[in-house]
Amino acid sequence: MPTCTDPSPRSVVEALRGDRGTRPRADLTSASGLRLILEDGIFALLHNVLPATPIVLRASSLRQLGPSTDISESAHARVRGILVNHVLRLLSVGAAITDPFEDALRAWRLEVESGELLDFVERLQADDLARLATDVTAHSVTLMRSLGPVNHYWLPRSAMRATQMLCGGSVILRDVIDLMVGTTVGEFASVALFDVTTSPLGEGAERALRYHALVQTLRSGVVPLRTSCFSTATAEMWSLDVDGELLTRSADEVLCALANITSHA
Amino acid sequence: MTTFNFRRNTARELNELVRDAPVGVSLTDDHRRSLSARFRAVSSAGRRRLDAWSVEQAGQPSSGFHWTPATARRLLGNGAMRRMVRQSISPSEAVSDEIEDQLLRCASGYARAGSLAYWLASRSASEIALVSAEATNWAVQVHEIAQGLEREWRVAASDAFYDVASARTSLRARRDLEVPSVEGRVVLRVRSGSPGKSAGPGLRSDLTIDTLADPQGVAPRRFIGVWPEAGVMLSVDGTMDDLRAGARDLVRTAVVSERRRLQKAA
């Protein structure tokens, strides 16, 4: 018997936006509850003794819980990730990319001017530089083929930073969302968060997805529609619709990561 | 005494801040003369430029200005916002038009060295795309804030500048959005990052400079600083106490930076 399924989306952007008719009403009330869960949890964790310097949590703190040797944290992998992210930034404004490595490197140089990772690139031997260029180009081509055209009426913005201070600044949640579309102003939820990684997707990526949704909810007070992650290593995309359960789970994961950090300190 | 209102950056809170703003006071010529005398009393080697940033940094000399995507985004983003108000176009389109205008200005010989147009003209296509991405981020953020406002709003035509008479001192206050009404205006300033400990005094000096730059000396009913990245707002009311405190912060900054200059010279 033939089975009818929903057709797969043709591009990443199409999957991000989804069906307009099925969007839920914008949830403007969950943010305060989540903040309360986090504040109470942090005070219980810290036993009411506030740290001298703030504890900073990032999406990477949730990707990798506890100490480990991860090859995705090597300088080469980090530079590759940064450059592929710059390719996404250029694509988000409809730029025509002829040489992904050169274009991304130029854009990155303009942005940071100096730094440890930029020095790493400057010091690379010709063959290592060529290897990096090939790597970045391969990942970028996967991204460019899968992304699809980004309609400018969806208000795409890239590398969106967010900071949330909890417990009077004792804990700081930091986040950067690679690409965000949709608006927080409106009757229906429309904000979609998009993260690009050059590593294969795993459990850590899923936690990071939830973390993006949590920080965005705390920052704007509006629950986003969905949070997605695309791996340029496997051309695989994970997308989760954001709801109260997902956000509460992320708050628990943040508290777990904090417990991990404070127990190692 | 100054009271700073600290709120979450949501449309409801913002509208409440705008709605409940008290009526702003006015500065007289006596006030202006008194401020000028105070600035004249602080010696200066050259022309002094003060703004909220110098107040927040306690008069620390800033490193030389140069254009980067981060420094260009506000100018281009606010220009794009003005276009979006005039024509019904998206933020990305408005930013593209704004950049094209800048490049045209340079090509036609109207741009001077060091200007944004001049800098943009020397950049590659991918670099301009990154500048465009930054400016689009800014324009969308400001547009989202403006769209949440219940009352009529407008993009500020320019920053507020005030030249203190015979004191070789220029004051500058940044402003991004204005909510005009018959009782007076509410001014919004959008900022990157999170508010630091000195964000309040910075905001208060913005309020004072904005009032001084007004031809009638009418203070905004409220000056609101919005930090979209941190999701918070801080506001200060246009009362005489706050204006006085803002003026004191500015004079103190002038004194501290002059003291630093003299220490360095000694």
Contacts between the chains, C-beta under 8 A, distances in Angstrom:
chain1	res1	chain2	res2	distance
A	28	B	10	7.4
A	28	B	12	7.9
A	86	B	130	7.2
A	89	B	129	7.7
A	89	B	130	6.2
A	89	B	133	4.7
A	90	B	126	5.9
A	90	B	129	4.5
A	90	B	130	6.7
A	90	B	133	7.1
A	92	B	133	6.1
A	92	B	136	7.9
A	93	B	92	5.9
A	93	B	95	7.8
A	93	B	96	7.9
A	93	B	129	5.4
A	93	B	132	4.6
A	93	B	133	4.9
A	93	B	136	6.1
A	94	B	92	7.1
A	95	B	125	6.8
A	95	B	126	6.5
A	95	B	129	3.5
A	95	B	132	7.7
A	96	B	125	7.5
A	97	B	126	7.5
A	102	B	126	7.7
A	103	B	125	7.8
A	103	B	126	3.7
A	103	B	129	8.0
A	104	B	126	7.4
A	106	B	124	5.5
A	106	B	126	4.9
A	106	B	127	5.6
A	107	B	126	5.0
A	107	B	127	5.9
A	107	B	129	6.9
A	107	B	130	4.0
A	110	B	68	7.1
A	110	B	69	6.3
A	110	B	123	7.3
A	110	B	127	4.8
A	110	B	130	6.1
A	110	B	131	7.9
A	111	B	68	7.2
A	111	B	69	5.8
A	111	B	70	7.8
A	111	B	130	6.4
A	113	B	68	7.5
A	152	B	90	4.4
A	152	B	91	7.4
A	152	B	92	3.7
A	152	B	93	6.2
A	153	B	90	5.1
A	155	B	90	7.3
A	155	B	91	6.4
A	155	B	140	5.0
A	156	B	92	7.2
A	156	B	136	7.5
A	157	B	133	7.7
A	157	B	136	6.0
A	157	B	137	4.4
A	157	B	140	5.0
A	157	B	141	7.7
A	158	B	133	5.2
A	158	B	137	6.9
A	159	B	133	7.5
A	159	B	137	7.5
A	160	B	137	6.6
A	160	B	229	8.0
A	161	B	192	8.0
A	161	B	193	7.9
A	161	B	229	5.0
A	162	B	229	5.8
A	162	B	230	7.7
A	162	B	231	7.4
A	163	B	193	7.1
A	163	B	194	4.9
A	163	B	229	5.7
A	163	B	230	4.9
A	164	B	230	7.1
A	164	B	231	6.9
A	165	B	194	6.9
A	165	B	230	7.2
A	183	B	144	6.1
A	183	B	147	7.5
A	184	B	144	6.0
A	185	B	11	6.6
A	185	B	144	5.6
A	185	B	147	4.4
A	185	B	148	5.3
A	218	B	231	6.6
A	219	B	9	8.0
A	219	B	228	7.8
A	219	B	229	7.3
A	219	B	230	7.2
A	219	B	231	3.8
A	220	B	9	7.5
A	220	B	10	7.7
A	220	B	231	6.1
A	221	B	8	6.0
A	221	B	9	7.4
A	221	B	10	4.2
A	221	B	231	6.9
A	222	B	10	7.9
